[in-house]
Amino acid sequence: MSEAQDFTGIAIGLYEPSPGLFSSLDVTLVGALSVRPVDLRSLEAVCDALAADRLDALVLDAGGREVAVRALVRDLREGRIGPDPFLPVLVLHESPAGDPAQAIRLAGADAVLDARDEPEAVADRLAALRAARRRFVVCGPYAGPEHRRIVRPGQASEMVEVPNRLAGPVDATALDEAKAIWARLLDLGTPVGV
Protein backbone atom coordinates (compact mmCIF):
# COMPACT_ATOMS: atom_id res chain seq x y z
CA MET A 1 0.00 0.00 0.00
CA SER A 2 1.50 3.27 -1.07
CA GLU A 3 0.15 5.57 1.62
CA ALA A 4 -1.85 5.25 4.82
CA GLN A 5 -5.52 6.16 4.61
CA ASP A 6 -7.87 7.21 7.35
CA PHE A 7 -10.84 4.86 7.72
CA THR A 8 -11.65 6.23 11.19
CA GLY A 9 -15.31 5.60 11.97
CA ILE A 10 -15.57 2.77 9.41
CA ALA A 11 -16.50 -0.64 10.90
CA ILE A 12 -14.88 -3.59 9.13
CA GLY A 13 -15.99 -7.00 10.34
CA LEU A 14 -13.72 -10.07 10.11
CA TYR A 15 -15.53 -13.42 10.09
CA GLU A 16 -13.74 -16.38 11.68
CA PRO A 17 -10.17 -15.69 10.67
CA SER A 18 -7.63 -17.89 12.39
CA PRO A 19 -5.99 -16.20 15.41
CA GLY A 20 -2.79 -15.62 13.43
CA LEU A 21 -4.64 -14.18 10.45
CA PHE A 22 -6.80 -11.96 12.65
CA SER A 23 -3.79 -10.50 14.47
CA SER A 24 -1.89 -9.83 11.21
CA LEU A 25 -4.99 -8.25 9.60
CA ASP A 26 -5.57 -6.22 12.76
CA VAL A 27 -2.01 -4.83 12.67
CA THR A 28 -2.23 -4.14 8.93
CA LEU A 29 -5.64 -2.46 9.02
CA VAL A 30 -4.69 -0.32 12.01
CA GLY A 31 -1.42 0.70 10.33
CA ALA A 32 -2.66 1.16 6.76
CA LEU A 33 -6.25 2.33 7.30
CA SER A 34 -6.37 3.55 10.90
CA VAL A 35 -9.19 1.14 11.70
CA ARG A 36 -9.44 -1.74 14.16
CA PRO A 37 -11.51 -4.62 12.74
CA VAL A 38 -14.52 -6.10 14.53
CA ASP A 39 -13.82 -9.73 15.48
CA LEU A 40 -16.79 -11.88 14.42
CA ARG A 41 -16.21 -15.48 15.48
CA SER A 42 -19.45 -17.06 14.29
CA LEU A 43 -21.99 -16.84 11.50
CA GLU A 44 -24.54 -15.81 14.12
CA ALA A 45 -22.30 -12.89 15.18
CA VAL A 46 -22.00 -11.80 11.52
CA CYS A 47 -25.77 -11.97 11.00
CA ASP A 48 -26.40 -10.03 14.22
CA ALA A 49 -23.91 -7.31 13.20
CA LEU A 50 -25.44 -7.07 9.71
CA ALA A 51 -29.01 -6.99 11.04
CA ALA A 52 -28.08 -4.23 13.49
CA ASP A 53 -26.34 -2.27 10.68
CA ARG A 54 -23.07 -2.16 12.67
CA LEU A 55 -20.70 -2.85 9.74
CA ASP A 56 -19.48 -0.81 6.77
CA ALA A 57 -17.57 -3.71 5.16
CA LEU A 58 -17.10 -7.41 5.75
CA VAL A 59 -14.08 -9.67 5.27
CA LEU A 60 -14.97 -13.37 5.33
CA ASP A 61 -12.49 -16.23 5.73
CA ALA A 62 -13.96 -19.04 3.61
CA GLY A 63 -11.42 -21.65 4.72
CA GLY A 64 -13.45 -24.87 4.82
CA ARG A 65 -16.75 -22.96 5.00
CA GLU A 66 -17.37 -22.20 1.33
CA VAL A 67 -21.03 -23.23 1.35
CA ALA A 68 -21.87 -21.14 4.45
CA VAL A 69 -19.93 -18.11 3.14
CA ARG A 70 -21.58 -18.39 -0.28
CA ALA A 71 -25.05 -18.55 1.35
CA LEU A 72 -24.24 -15.57 3.59
CA VAL A 73 -23.13 -13.43 0.64
CA ARG A 74 -26.19 -14.45 -1.42
CA ASP A 75 -28.54 -13.69 1.51
CA LEU A 76 -26.92 -10.28 2.00
CA ARG A 77 -27.16 -9.40 -1.71
CA GLU A 78 -30.78 -10.53 -1.92
CA GLY A 79 -31.75 -8.43 1.11
CA ARG A 80 -32.45 -11.25 3.57
CA ILE A 81 -29.78 -10.10 6.05
CA GLY A 82 -29.33 -6.51 7.13
CA PRO A 83 -30.64 -3.26 5.73
CA ASP A 84 -27.89 -2.72 3.09
CA PRO A 85 -27.49 -5.34 0.32
CA PHE A 86 -24.60 -3.31 -1.13
CA LEU A 87 -22.22 -3.73 1.82
CA PRO A 88 -18.67 -4.32 0.51
CA VAL A 89 -17.69 -7.98 0.95
CA LEU A 90 -14.20 -9.43 0.53
CA VAL A 91 -13.66 -13.17 0.83
CA LEU A 92 -10.36 -14.87 1.65
CA HIS A 93 -9.87 -18.29 0.05
CA GLU A 94 -6.84 -20.57 -0.29
CA SER A 95 -7.65 -21.24 -3.95
CA PRO A 96 -9.21 -18.05 -5.37
CA ALA A 97 -9.13 -19.39 -8.93
CA GLY A 98 -10.94 -22.66 -8.07
CA ASP A 99 -14.59 -23.61 -8.47
CA PRO A 100 -15.61 -23.02 -4.80
CA ALA A 101 -14.17 -19.48 -4.95
CA GLN A 102 -15.93 -18.87 -8.28
CA ALA A 103 -19.22 -19.93 -6.67
CA ILE A 104 -18.61 -17.35 -3.92
CA ARG A 105 -17.91 -14.70 -6.58
CA LEU A 106 -21.18 -15.64 -8.31
CA ALA A 107 -23.00 -15.20 -4.99
CA GLY A 108 -22.06 -11.50 -5.17
CA ALA A 109 -18.75 -11.01 -3.34
CA ASP A 110 -16.87 -7.86 -4.33
CA ALA A 111 -13.62 -9.83 -4.49
CA VAL A 112 -12.14 -13.19 -3.58
CA LEU A 113 -8.55 -12.78 -2.42
CA ASP A 114 -5.87 -15.39 -1.86
CA ALA A 115 -5.82 -16.15 1.88
CA ARG A 116 -2.08 -16.83 1.59
CA ASP A 117 -1.34 -13.30 0.35
CA GLU A 118 -0.05 -10.61 2.61
CA PRO A 119 -2.69 -8.82 4.72
CA GLU A 120 -1.80 -5.66 2.79
CA ALA A 121 -3.83 -7.10 -0.12
CA VAL A 122 -6.97 -6.78 2.01
CA ALA A 123 -6.13 -3.17 2.94
CA ASP A 124 -5.37 -2.37 -0.71
CA ARG A 125 -8.67 -3.82 -1.90
CA LEU A 126 -10.64 -1.96 0.78
CA ALA A 127 -8.90 1.27 -0.26
CA ALA A 128 -9.72 0.53 -3.93
CA LEU A 129 -13.38 -0.08 -3.05
CA ARG A 130 -13.44 3.19 -1.15
CA ALA A 131 -12.02 5.04 -4.16
CA ALA A 132 -14.31 3.43 -6.75
CA ARG A 133 -17.35 1.39 -5.82
CA ARG A 134 -18.65 -0.83 -8.62
CA ARG A 135 -22.22 -0.58 -9.83
CA PHE A 136 -24.46 -3.58 -9.15
CA VAL A 137 -26.12 -5.72 -11.78
CA VAL A 138 -28.51 -8.64 -12.05
CA CYS A 139 -27.52 -10.82 -14.98
CA GLY A 140 -28.93 -14.35 -15.18
CA PRO A 141 -28.06 -16.18 -11.98
CA TYR A 142 -25.66 -13.43 -10.86
CA ALA A 143 -26.64 -10.52 -8.60
CA GLY A 144 -23.87 -8.30 -7.26
CA PRO A 145 -21.02 -5.96 -8.22
CA GLU A 146 -20.35 -5.67 -11.95
CA HIS A 147 -17.18 -7.62 -12.77
CA ARG A 148 -17.45 -7.81 -16.56
CA ARG A 149 -14.79 -5.90 -18.44
CA ILE A 150 -16.70 -6.13 -21.72
CA VAL A 151 -20.47 -6.31 -22.06
CA ARG A 152 -21.27 -8.26 -25.20
CA PRO A 153 -24.41 -7.75 -27.30
CA GLY A 154 -27.38 -9.37 -25.59
CA GLN A 155 -25.71 -9.09 -22.17
CA ALA A 156 -26.63 -5.49 -21.47
CA SER A 157 -28.48 -5.04 -18.22
CA GLU A 158 -29.56 -2.18 -16.01
CA MET A 159 -26.96 -1.13 -13.45
CA VAL A 160 -27.52 0.29 -9.98
CA GLU A 161 -25.27 3.01 -8.62
CA VAL A 162 -24.72 1.97 -5.02
CA PRO A 163 -23.87 4.06 -1.96
CA ASN A 164 -20.27 3.73 -0.83
CA ARG A 165 -20.20 3.12 2.93
CA LEU A 166 -16.40 3.11 2.89
CA ALA A 167 -16.34 6.73 1.70
CA GLY A 168 -18.39 8.00 4.65
CA PRO A 169 -21.95 8.16 5.94
CA VAL A 170 -24.58 6.99 3.48
CA ASP A 171 -27.56 9.19 2.70
CA ALA A 172 -30.66 7.22 3.73
CA THR A 173 -32.68 8.50 0.76
CA ALA A 174 -29.99 7.46 -1.73
CA LEU A 175 -29.79 4.02 -0.10
CA ASP A 176 -33.58 3.60 -0.22
CA GLU A 177 -33.66 4.61 -3.91
CA ALA A 178 -30.86 2.16 -4.78
CA LYS A 179 -32.59 -0.61 -2.80
CA ALA A 180 -35.87 0.01 -4.64
CA ILE A 181 -34.16 -0.31 -8.03
CA TRP A 182 -32.25 -3.36 -6.78
CA ALA A 183 -35.44 -5.06 -5.54
CA ARG A 184 -37.09 -4.44 -8.93
CA LEU A 185 -34.10 -5.93 -10.76
CA LEU A 186 -34.02 -8.95 -8.45
CA ASP A 187 -37.73 -9.53 -9.12
CA LEU A 188 -37.16 -9.28 -12.88
CA GLY A 189 -33.98 -11.34 -12.90
CA THR A 190 -35.02 -13.87 -10.27
CA PRO A 191 -31.45 -15.04 -9.56
CA VAL A 192 -31.05 -18.76 -9.23
CA GLY A 193 -29.43 -19.95 -5.99
CA VAL A 194 -25.76 -20.63 -6.57
MARMI-371334 format. One record per residue (C-alpha): residue in three letters; x, y, z; residue number from 0. Coordinates in nm, 3 decimals. Each point is the difference from the previous one (the first is absolute). Layout:
N
 resn       X       Y       Z resi
  Ala       X       Y       Z  NUM
...
end
This chain:
194
 resn       X       Y       Z resi
  Met   0.000   0.000   0.000    0
  Ser   0.150   0.327  -0.107    1
  Glu  -0.135   0.230   0.269    2
  Ala  -0.200  -0.032   0.320    3
  Gln  -0.367   0.091  -0.021    4
  Asp  -0.235   0.105   0.274    5
  Phe  -0.297  -0.235   0.037    6
  Thr  -0.081   0.137   0.347    7
  Gly  -0.366  -0.063   0.078    8
  Ile  -0.026  -0.283  -0.256    9
  Ala  -0.093  -0.341   0.149   10
  Ile   0.162  -0.295  -0.177   11
  Gly  -0.111  -0.341   0.121   12
  Leu   0.227  -0.307  -0.023   13
  Tyr  -0.181  -0.335  -0.002   14
  Glu   0.179  -0.296   0.159   15
  Pro   0.357   0.069  -0.101   16
  Ser   0.254  -0.220   0.172   17
  Pro   0.164   0.169   0.302   18
  Gly   0.320   0.058  -0.198   19
  Leu  -0.185   0.144  -0.298   20
  Phe  -0.216   0.222   0.220   21
  Ser   0.301   0.146   0.182   22
  Ser   0.190   0.067  -0.326   23
  Leu  -0.310   0.158  -0.161   24
  Asp  -0.058   0.203   0.316   25
  Val   0.356   0.139  -0.009   26
  Thr  -0.022   0.069  -0.374   27
  Leu  -0.341   0.168   0.009   28
  Val   0.095   0.214   0.299   29
  Gly   0.327   0.102  -0.168   30
  Ala  -0.124   0.046  -0.357   31
  Leu  -0.359   0.117   0.054   32
  Ser  -0.012   0.122   0.360   33
  Val  -0.282  -0.241   0.080   34
  Arg  -0.025  -0.288   0.246   35
  Pro  -0.207  -0.288  -0.142   36
  Val  -0.301  -0.148   0.179   37
  Asp   0.070  -0.363   0.095   38
  Leu  -0.297  -0.215  -0.106   39
  Arg   0.058  -0.360   0.106   40
  Ser  -0.324  -0.158  -0.119   41
  Leu  -0.254   0.022  -0.279   42
  Glu  -0.255   0.103   0.262   43
  Ala   0.224   0.292   0.106   44
  Val   0.030   0.109  -0.366   45
  Cys  -0.377  -0.017  -0.052   46
  Asp  -0.063   0.194   0.322   47
  Ala   0.249   0.272  -0.102   48
  Leu  -0.153   0.024  -0.349   49
  Ala  -0.357   0.008   0.133   50
  Ala   0.093   0.276   0.245   51
  Asp   0.174   0.196  -0.281   52
  Arg   0.327   0.011   0.199   53
  Leu   0.237  -0.069  -0.293   54
  Asp   0.122   0.204  -0.297   55
  Ala   0.191  -0.290  -0.161   56
  Leu   0.047  -0.370   0.059   57
  Val   0.302  -0.226  -0.048   58
  Leu  -0.089  -0.370   0.006   59
  Asp   0.248  -0.286   0.040   60
  Ala  -0.147  -0.281  -0.212   61
  Gly   0.254  -0.261   0.111   62
  Gly  -0.203  -0.322   0.010   63
  Arg  -0.330   0.191   0.018   64
  Glu  -0.062   0.076  -0.367   65
  Val  -0.366  -0.103   0.002   66
  Ala  -0.084   0.209   0.310   67
  Val   0.194   0.303  -0.131   68
  Arg  -0.165  -0.028  -0.342   69
  Ala  -0.347  -0.016   0.163   70
  Leu   0.081   0.298   0.224   71
  Val   0.111   0.214  -0.295   72
  Arg  -0.306  -0.102  -0.206   73
  Asp  -0.235   0.076   0.293   74
  Leu   0.162   0.341   0.049   75
  Arg  -0.024   0.088  -0.371   76
  Glu  -0.362  -0.113  -0.021   77
  Gly  -0.097   0.210   0.303   78
  Arg  -0.070  -0.282   0.246   79
  Ile   0.267   0.115   0.248   80
  Gly   0.045   0.359   0.108   81
  Pro  -0.131   0.325  -0.140   82
  Asp   0.275   0.054  -0.264   83
  Pro   0.040  -0.262  -0.277   84
  Phe   0.289   0.203  -0.145   85
  Leu   0.238  -0.042   0.295   86
  Pro   0.355  -0.059  -0.131   87
  Val   0.098  -0.366   0.044   88
  Leu   0.349  -0.145  -0.042   89
  Val   0.054  -0.374   0.030   90
  Leu   0.330  -0.170   0.082   91
  His   0.049  -0.342  -0.160   92
  Glu   0.303  -0.228  -0.034   93
  Ser  -0.081  -0.067  -0.366   94
  Pro  -0.156   0.319  -0.142   95
  Ala   0.008  -0.134  -0.356   96
  Gly  -0.181  -0.327   0.086   97
  Asp  -0.365  -0.095  -0.040   98
  Pro  -0.102   0.059   0.367   99
  Ala   0.144   0.354  -0.015  100
  Gln  -0.176   0.061  -0.333  101
  Ala  -0.329  -0.106   0.161  102
  Ile   0.061   0.258   0.275  103
  Arg   0.070   0.265  -0.266  104
  Leu  -0.327  -0.094  -0.173  105
  Ala  -0.182   0.044   0.332  106
  Gly   0.094   0.370  -0.018  107
  Ala   0.331   0.049   0.183  108
  Asp   0.188   0.315  -0.099  109
  Ala   0.325  -0.197  -0.016  110
  Val   0.148  -0.336   0.091  111
  Leu   0.359   0.041   0.116  112
  Asp   0.268  -0.261   0.056  113
  Ala   0.005  -0.076   0.374  114
  Arg   0.374  -0.068  -0.029  115
  Asp   0.074   0.353  -0.124  116
  Glu   0.129   0.269   0.226  117
  Pro  -0.264   0.179   0.211  118
  Glu   0.089   0.316  -0.193  119
  Ala  -0.203  -0.144  -0.291  120
  Val  -0.314   0.032   0.213  121
  Ala   0.084   0.361   0.093  122
  Asp   0.076   0.080  -0.365  123
  Arg  -0.330  -0.145  -0.119  124
  Leu  -0.197   0.186   0.268  125
  Ala   0.174   0.323  -0.104  126
  Ala  -0.082  -0.074  -0.367  127
  Leu  -0.366  -0.061   0.088  128
  Arg  -0.006   0.327   0.190  129
  Ala   0.142   0.185  -0.301  130
  Ala  -0.229  -0.161  -0.259  131
  Arg  -0.304  -0.204   0.093  132
  Arg  -0.130  -0.222  -0.280  133
  Arg  -0.357   0.025  -0.121  134
  Phe  -0.224  -0.300   0.068  135
  Val  -0.166  -0.214  -0.263  136
  Val  -0.239  -0.292  -0.027  137
  Cys   0.099  -0.218  -0.293  138
  Gly  -0.141  -0.353  -0.020  139
  Pro   0.087  -0.183   0.320  140
  Tyr   0.240   0.275   0.112  141
  Ala  -0.098   0.291   0.226  142
  Gly   0.277   0.222   0.134  143
  Pro   0.285   0.234  -0.096  144
  Glu   0.067   0.029  -0.373  145
  His   0.317  -0.195  -0.082  146
  Arg  -0.027  -0.019  -0.379  147
  Arg   0.266   0.191  -0.188  148
  Ile  -0.191  -0.023  -0.328  149
  Val  -0.377  -0.018  -0.034  150
  Arg  -0.080  -0.195  -0.314  151
  Pro  -0.314   0.051  -0.210  152
  Gly  -0.297  -0.162   0.171  153
  Gln   0.167   0.028   0.342  154
  Ala  -0.092   0.360   0.070  155
  Ser  -0.185   0.045   0.325  156
  Glu  -0.108   0.286   0.221  157
  Met   0.260   0.105   0.256  158
  Val  -0.056   0.142   0.347  159
  Glu   0.225   0.272   0.136  160
  Val   0.055  -0.104   0.360  161
  Pro   0.085   0.209   0.306  162
  Asn   0.360  -0.033   0.113  163
  Arg   0.007  -0.061   0.376  164
  Leu   0.380  -0.001  -0.004  165
  Ala   0.006   0.362  -0.119  166
  Gly  -0.205   0.127   0.295  167
  Pro  -0.356   0.016   0.129  168
  Val  -0.263  -0.117  -0.246  169
  Asp  -0.298   0.220  -0.078  170
  Ala  -0.310  -0.197   0.103  171
  Thr  -0.202   0.128  -0.297  172
  Ala   0.269  -0.104  -0.249  173
  Leu   0.020  -0.344   0.163  174
  Asp  -0.379  -0.042  -0.012  175
  Glu  -0.008   0.101  -0.369  176
  Ala   0.280  -0.245  -0.087  177
  Lys  -0.173  -0.277   0.198  178
  Ala  -0.328   0.062  -0.184  179
  Ile   0.171  -0.032  -0.339  180
  Trp   0.191  -0.305   0.125  181
  Ala  -0.319  -0.170   0.124  182
  Arg  -0.165   0.062  -0.339  183
  Leu   0.299  -0.149  -0.183  184
  Leu   0.008  -0.302   0.231  185
  Asp  -0.371  -0.058  -0.067  186
  Leu   0.057   0.025  -0.376  187
  Gly   0.318  -0.206  -0.002  188
  Thr  -0.104  -0.253   0.263  189
  Pro   0.357  -0.117   0.071  190
  Val   0.040  -0.372   0.033  191
  Gly   0.162  -0.119   0.324  192
  Val   0.367  -0.068  -0.058  193
end
